[in-house]
Amino acid sequence: MDQPTSTTPKPSEQGRKFDRGTLVTLGIVYLLAVVMMFSGGYGGLVDTIGLLISLVEALIVLGLDKPGLASMRGLINRETLSSGARLALTIGEVIFFPLTLGVYLVRALIEARDELGFTPPSQQ
């Protein structure tokens, strides 16, 4: 008898909890890297530096929170995917690591905001 699968992520898929200062620092460095990647200055040098900053940040986050980054903070449940889909997802995450890192950071910041009890101004 099959049990229905839950779409809510398990704590192991959500990853490590960071303090607010660490998340803000990671977010600022990520935004700086993205701006540099798309600036196009000095014959591609600034773009390359931005990409390298993003890569180093992704490797740091991967070292600190591998399950969280791999599932983008619980957005993807790898256990429900076939082996081919898991491989394709992994290849996509490696190729598009700046996008994966961005999704991870946005979801981590939203979780931190929700834990602190902040609500957007439109919901007050």
C-alpha positions as a printed Julia matrix, in Angstrom:
124×3 Matrix{Float64}:
  0.0    0.0     0.0
  1.52   3.29   -1.08
  1.64   6.19    1.3
  0.8    9.6    -0.17
  3.92  11.7    -0.6
  4.03  15.01    1.16
  5.0   18.14   -0.72
  6.27  19.85    2.41
 10.02  19.57    2.71
 11.62  17.58    5.49
 13.95  19.47    7.83
 16.93  17.69    6.27
 15.92  19.06    2.85
 15.44  22.59    4.13
 19.01  22.7     5.27
 20.91  24.55    7.92
 19.56  27.62    9.66
 21.8   30.65    9.35
 21.65  33.75   11.48
 20.32  36.94    9.96
 23.74  38.6     9.6
 25.16  35.67    7.65
 22.16  35.6     5.32
 22.33  39.33    4.7
 26.06  39.09    3.97
 25.53  36.18    1.57
 22.71  38.11   -0.12
 24.79  41.27   -0.56
 27.75  39.34   -1.96
 25.4   37.49   -4.33
 23.82  40.72   -5.58
 27.26  42.25   -6.1
 28.33  39.18   -8.08
 25.19  39.29  -10.26
 25.65  42.99  -10.99
 29.26  42.33  -11.94
 28.31  39.34  -14.13
 26.01  41.5   -16.22
 28.02  44.73  -16.25
 30.19  43.91  -19.27
 33.07  46.12  -18.26
 36.76  45.98  -19.22
 36.43  43.42  -21.99
 34.73  40.79  -19.88
 37.08  40.99  -16.88
 34.38  42.29  -14.52
 31.98  39.62  -15.77
 34.52  36.91  -15.04
 35.26  38.28  -11.57
 31.52  38.35  -10.81
 31.17  34.76  -11.97
 34.14  33.71   -9.82
 32.69  35.49   -6.77
 29.41  33.67   -7.36
 31.24  30.35   -7.74
 33.21  30.84   -4.52
 30.03  31.78   -2.65
 28.23  28.73   -4.05
 31.1   26.5    -2.92
 31.03  28.05    0.57
 27.27  27.53    0.85
 27.67  24.0    -0.53
 30.22  23.26    2.17
 28.02  24.69    4.91
 24.64  23.4     3.71
 24.87  20.75    0.99
 21.32  19.3     1.45
 19.78  22.76    1.53
 21.56  23.98   -1.6
 20.91  20.74   -3.5
 17.18  20.97   -2.79
 17.11  24.79   -2.96
 15.86  24.96    0.65
 13.29  22.21    0.23
 11.91  23.33   -3.13
 12.82  20.01   -4.76
 12.32  16.57   -3.21
 14.99  14.43   -4.86
 13.58  11.2    -3.39
 10.54  11.41   -5.67
 12.61  11.87   -8.85
 13.8    9.08  -11.09
 17.54   8.54  -11.42
 17.59  10.18  -14.86
 15.69  13.22  -13.6
 18.04  13.45  -10.61
 21.05  13.38  -12.92
 19.53  16.04  -15.21
 18.72  18.21  -12.2
 22.25  17.88  -10.84
 23.77  18.8   -14.2
 21.41  21.78  -14.44
 22.3   22.92  -10.94
 26.01  22.75  -11.74
 25.65  24.64  -15.03
 23.25  27.25  -13.65
 24.78  27.52  -10.17
 24.22  31.3    -9.91
 20.49  30.76  -10.39
 20.44  27.85   -7.93
 22.3   29.97   -5.37
 19.88  32.84   -5.89
 16.82  30.65   -5.31
 18.48  29.19   -2.21
 19.25  32.62   -0.75
 15.79  34.05   -1.46
 14.11  31.06    0.2
 16.5   31.26    3.19
 15.8   34.98    3.63
 12.03  34.38    3.44
 12.3   31.64    6.06
 14.33  33.93    8.33
 11.79  36.73    7.88
  8.92  34.37    8.71
 10.69  33.06   11.81
 11.17  36.62   13.09
  7.46  37.32   12.59
  7.79  40.06   10.0
  4.89  40.38    7.6
  4.83  42.37    4.37
  3.1   45.78    4.7
  0.18  44.67    2.51
 -0.76  41.92    5.01
 -0.83  44.06    8.16
